[in-house]
Amino acid sequence: MNIIEEKWTEILNTVKEEHELTDVSFKTWLLPLTVHTVENDTVTILVPSEQFITYISKKFTLPLKVAISEITGHDYEIAFILPEDVKQDKTAAPAASSNLGNTAEKANLNPKYTFDTFVVGSNNKFAHAASLAVAESPGEIYNPLFLYGGVGLGKTHLMHSIAHFILERDPRSKVLYVTSEVFTNELIEAIRNGNNTTMTKFREKYRNIDVLLIDDVQFIIGKESTQEEFFHTFNALHGAKKQIIISSDKPPKDMEILEDRLRSRFEWGLIADISSPDYETRMAILRKKEELDGYDIDKEVIEYIARNIKSNIRELEGALNKIMAYANLEKREVNIELAEKVLKDIISPNEKRVITPELIIDIVAEHFDISASDLSGTKRNSKVVLPRQIAMYLCREMTNVTLKNIGKCLGNRDHTTIMNGCSKIESELNKNNETISSTLDILKKKINPGK
Ligand SMILES: Nc1ncnc2c1ncn2[C@@H]1O[C@H](COP(=O)(O)OP(=O)(O)OP(=O)(O)O)[C@@H](O)[C@H]1O
């Protein structure tokens, strides 16, 4: 064993300390690196993944060189090699330092969605590494970063993680996270006001930032003026080397009615997908949630959930929450019998999603960032009234449940209240209220992703 191999752990730890790498960066980039050869004063380092050799070489060549020199007292050149090129001795480009943005503003982020709480599995390994690379060097390497995957698989969680990471490193950075729904609604509002000031304000908000994260971009596709405005926003930010991160339910090539000029822009940077988690990842996610929420649950119960809920992590977490809520309410022990009882509506034998008022209420509440009990409660402020009417409307549209029973699920309201709520939404739709209609489209898709 040569001195570099002998001191490899110390070298990596020195890079970590001197460059203040977080544990997640250290684990993702440095720990997987191993010494391949040391010859002619060159250390060749084996990088396990092809996708990130450019990033690793750009980011870590110099720090590794310095750490090696400090620890061994001797200067070495650094080269990188991939497993498939081991015999061909292919090397990568030298390093450059990174440089983050400046001035202030905090985005609207969920504090729980960070890299630390994100479980990495084979389904999201690439998307996670791509997100971390962008978080570490916004605007520099992969621009835009386009994340895609099915409903509830962690796209939003990753986007928020990137935003938190950037803001933690540089609190002055202007980071803005919005759903495409918010972008569309603000644009509709600005156009509706019909004066230049509101449009100028809208443009200032979206173009005068360092990092724009736009979630669920599929919902702006086909909306002409939103697409047009987004195109110009994209160009302005990209041209100024500002980072853009986009999420969608499918890759740009499969977005049928996407304009070609936007499609090609979406494909400029890096496209990374998230697929459904395998059993081990589902177990790890449930374990993580158990740890974060301070639960102590029987392994059998966790395994039961992981075995039966396969394609949506939101549902996976929802199942655990439901069991815990039920156990608390009924003061019952959390065991497999309880899990089977509580989850019987979710876990149907043919795995078809059963659309119930409870499911609709949960999804509407989450969408509007309020609790399900707010929806069925008696509060009458603007934050809950519209979501409640929307929940009533969707329950009637998407289930065969009677008005009376919908009323029961929504805090024992009588059937005329439900009818009135539905009529309010219908009359908005008749007035071509685009905001409500796009919100309903999004919610229907969340409730019934297969449709
Ligand atoms: N790998 C993961 N580790 C831990 N939690 C995860 C992971 N992936 C998803 N989750 C959790 O699952 C839930 C749903 O994830 P998220 O909202 O990010 O999905 P999404 O892909 O954006 O869904 P949608 O298509 O509906 O917008 C969140 O509570 C999130 O924290």
Ligand as a Chemical Component Dictionary entry (heavy atoms), coordinates in Angstrom:
data_LIG
# 
_chem_comp.id                   LIG 
_chem_comp.type                 NON-POLYMER 
_chem_comp.pdbx_formal_charge   0 
_chem_comp.three_letter_code    LIG 
# 
loop_
_chem_comp_atom.comp_id 
_chem_comp_atom.atom_id 
_chem_comp_atom.alt_atom_id 
_chem_comp_atom.type_symbol 
_chem_comp_atom.charge 
_chem_comp_atom.model_Cartn_x 
_chem_comp_atom.model_Cartn_y 
_chem_comp_atom.model_Cartn_z 
_chem_comp_atom.pdbx_ordinal 
LIG N1  N1  N 0 -36.608 9.728  -0.979 1  
LIG C1  C1  C 0 -37.419 10.236 -0.054 2  
LIG N2  N2  N 0 -37.056 10.258 1.237  3  
LIG C2  C2  C 0 -37.884 10.743 2.188  4  
LIG N3  N3  N 0 -39.112 11.232 1.932  5  
LIG C3  C3  C 0 -39.527 11.238 0.654  6  
LIG C4  C4  C 0 -38.709 10.756 -0.404 7  
LIG N4  N4  N 0 -39.374 10.893 -1.560 8  
LIG C5  C5  C 0 -40.553 11.444 -1.242 9  
LIG N5  N5  N 0 -40.659 11.652 0.075  10 
LIG C6  C6  C 0 -41.807 12.231 0.797  11 
LIG O1  O1  O 0 -42.988 11.869 0.088  12 
LIG C7  C7  C 0 -43.909 12.951 0.080  13 
LIG C8  C8  C 0 -44.245 13.304 -1.363 14 
LIG O2  O2  O 0 -43.082 13.825 -1.985 15 
LIG P1  P1  P 0 -43.118 15.098 -2.963 16 
LIG O3  O3  O 0 -44.214 16.040 -2.583 17 
LIG O4  O4  O 0 -41.745 15.630 -3.040 18 
LIG O5  O5  O 0 -43.528 14.359 -4.318 19 
LIG P2  P2  P 0 -43.697 14.962 -5.781 20 
LIG O6  O6  O 0 -42.955 14.040 -6.683 21 
LIG O7  O7  O 0 -43.323 16.391 -5.812 22 
LIG O8  O8  O 0 -45.267 14.810 -6.001 23 
LIG P3  P3  P 0 -46.268 15.604 -7.006 24 
LIG O9  O9  O 0 -46.080 14.966 -8.327 25 
LIG O10 O10 O 0 -47.611 15.338 -6.422 26 
LIG O11 O11 O 0 -45.903 17.042 -7.004 27 
LIG C9  C9  C 0 -43.255 14.089 0.823  28 
LIG O12 O12 O 0 -43.718 14.091 2.149  29 
LIG C10 C10 C 0 -41.770 13.745 0.800  30 
LIG O13 O13 O 0 -41.087 14.232 1.932  31 
# 
loop_
_chem_comp_bond.comp_id 
_chem_comp_bond.atom_id_1 
_chem_comp_bond.atom_id_2 
_chem_comp_bond.value_order 
_chem_comp_bond.pdbx_ordinal 
LIG N1  C1  SING 1  
LIG C1  N2  SING 2  
LIG C1  C4  DOUB 3  
LIG N2  C2  DOUB 4  
LIG C2  N3  SING 5  
LIG N3  C3  DOUB 6  
LIG C3  C4  SING 7  
LIG C3  N5  SING 8  
LIG C4  N4  SING 9  
LIG N4  C5  DOUB 10 
LIG C5  N5  SING 11 
LIG N5  C6  SING 12 
LIG C6  O1  SING 13 
LIG C6  C10 SING 14 
LIG O1  C7  SING 15 
LIG C7  C8  SING 16 
LIG C7  C9  SING 17 
LIG C8  O2  SING 18 
LIG O2  P1  SING 19 
LIG P1  O3  DOUB 20 
LIG P1  O4  SING 21 
LIG P1  O5  SING 22 
LIG O5  P2  SING 23 
LIG P2  O6  DOUB 24 
LIG P2  O7  SING 25 
LIG P2  O8  SING 26 
LIG O8  P3  SING 27 
LIG P3  O9  DOUB 28 
LIG P3  O10 SING 29 
LIG P3  O11 SING 30 
LIG C9  O12 SING 31 
LIG C9  C10 SING 32 
LIG C10 O13 SING 33 
# 
